[in-house]
Amino acid sequence: MSAAYPDFSSKSAALYERARRVMPGGSTRVQTFFNPYPVFAAHAEGCRVIDVDGAARIDFVNNYTVQIHGHSHPKIVEAVKKQAEQAMCFTLPTETEIELAEIFCERTASIERVRFANSGTEAVMNAIKAARAHTGRPKIAKCEGVYHGSYDYAEASLDPDPQNWGARDPAAVGYARSAPAGMLADVVVIPFNDVDASRRILEANADRLAGLLVDLVPTRCGGGPASPEYRAMLREVTRRHGIVLICDEVVTYRLDYGGAQALYGFDPDLTTLGKIIGGGMPIGAIAGKAEFMAVFDASQGKPLCPHSGTFTANPVSMAAGIVAMRMFDREAIERQNTLGAKTRAQLDEAFKVAGVTGHVTGEGSLFLPHLSDEPLGDYRKTYRAHSDAAGERAEALFRLLLNEGIYSSVLGLNCLSTPMGEAEIDRLSEAVLKCLRIIKDEAPARAVS
Ligand SMILES: Cc1ncc(COP(=O)(O)O)c(C=O)c1O
């Protein structure tokens, strides 16, 4: 590695100064920014990203779980090149979109029809619109603190705090200052994994609820799965009241051949997909049972829920996605998930050996380190567990790891990619142990359990 972080004479620091002159805050995406300046990527090789100063880091963020096969996998690159040479986009459908849709219909029992979009955000937005169109009702329910992209309704109550989250039942709180009160009036917020409270809130709003949006392994509720009782309650209440059950699998589709819903035996009406399904190209998809997807059917005139988009189902994303999904077969998933369990166990061990408070959660090939032993399990507990000292230690770990050749996500979602093997996991564990020991020495009073 040729560059330390931070280094104000580095090319990354210079690029950041240049970016500040043309972008607000020098950045065009919240997730890629960190202080005092973000590292700028130059290129990548498999699971390693090389920055503009020549430093190589193993990438455990993978563009927030997109790069399931690492970066620029030769088979995906070949498919993209071939498609780009033929054409990049048309105002005509192509066979590629049928082929990718067929893959999801084959893999997931609840998926009978598919519509493509350009991002997970768009997929969630269109699923919500579909639920409203199907039911003729206005409201949408979601779990407090859970991220579903940046559509206003989906991002309500993304980061409430004890001052505004409501005493007992969660209040619908705007994430951005731009959130209109009228929008918040149509969002019903439920506490993740609290069966009784969620049932009561859903029942009270049932006649106005179009849909319920759920992520079965929500990062911001600690990284553990929805309990079997919670999943059963959501399905039972929504079915009984004709509320469209939308499973957001933008992240979790990687957990099993048919997604998290197959792993946990969940039967949603609609599913939203994104991230891995485009092989690194922009993509999203709304999928589900034919009865619910029928609102998009334009073959008989204007549909109940018109859905379009200039780049929707562009054949380059489709071609990349087909190759990526075919390579992500049962064997690849099993290998990833086994390696994921090993990663979590080795990192837990690193916390113990270093004598630093912390542990690791996650499912399958996902892992989330927490620099706290406070209980997690829903948004409010996770919020408390991550506040103050634990948040500062997580930031410190992220920075120290940069100089150990590891790119990770602070208090967020980390994941594996198929080019990774035991060597990368061992390297991660060694680096984490080394950095935790530094954290402990620098702040013994706070860090020692
Ligand atoms: C669960 C979930 N849903 C939706 C989205 C939005 O996807 P995109 O960033 O492609 O718009 C994300 C993005 O991280 C996500 O994690």
The ligand as a Tripos MOL2 file, in Angstrom:
@<TRIPOS>MOLECULE
LIG
   16    16     1     0     0
SMALL
NO_CHARGES

@<TRIPOS>ATOM
      1 C1        -33.4290   -2.5580    1.7840 C.3       1 LIG1
      2 C2        -33.1980   -1.5140    0.7260 C.ar      1 LIG1
      3 N1        -34.2160   -1.1370   -0.0590 N.ar      1 LIG1
      4 C3        -34.0610   -0.2220   -1.0280 C.ar      1 LIG1
      5 C4        -32.8470    0.3720   -1.2480 C.ar      1 LIG1
      6 C5        -32.6950    1.4190   -2.3230 C.3       1 LIG1
      7 O1        -31.9210    0.9340   -3.3800 O.3       1 LIG1
      8 P1        -31.1400    1.9510   -4.3470 P.3       1 LIG1
      9 O2        -29.9860    2.5040   -3.5810 O.co2     1 LIG1
     10 O3        -30.7170    1.0800   -5.5090 O.co2     1 LIG1
     11 O4        -32.1100    2.9960   -4.7560 O.co2     1 LIG1
     12 C6        -31.7510    0.0130   -0.4600 C.ar      1 LIG1
     13 C7        -30.4320    0.6430   -0.6820 C.2       1 LIG1
     14 O5        -29.4820    0.4750    0.0520 O.2       1 LIG1
     15 C8        -31.9250   -0.9430    0.5650 C.ar      1 LIG1
     16 O6        -30.9190   -1.2790    1.3790 O.3       1 LIG1
@<TRIPOS>BOND
     1     1     2 1
     2     2     3 ar
     3     2    15 ar
     4     3     4 ar
     5     4     5 ar
     6     5     6 1
     7     5    12 ar
     8     6     7 1
     9     7     8 1
    10     8     9 2
    11     8    10 1
    12     8    11 1
    13    12    13 1
    14    12    15 ar
    15    13    14 2
    16    15    16 1
@<TRIPOS>SUBSTRUCTURE
     1 LIG1         1 GROUP 0 **** ****
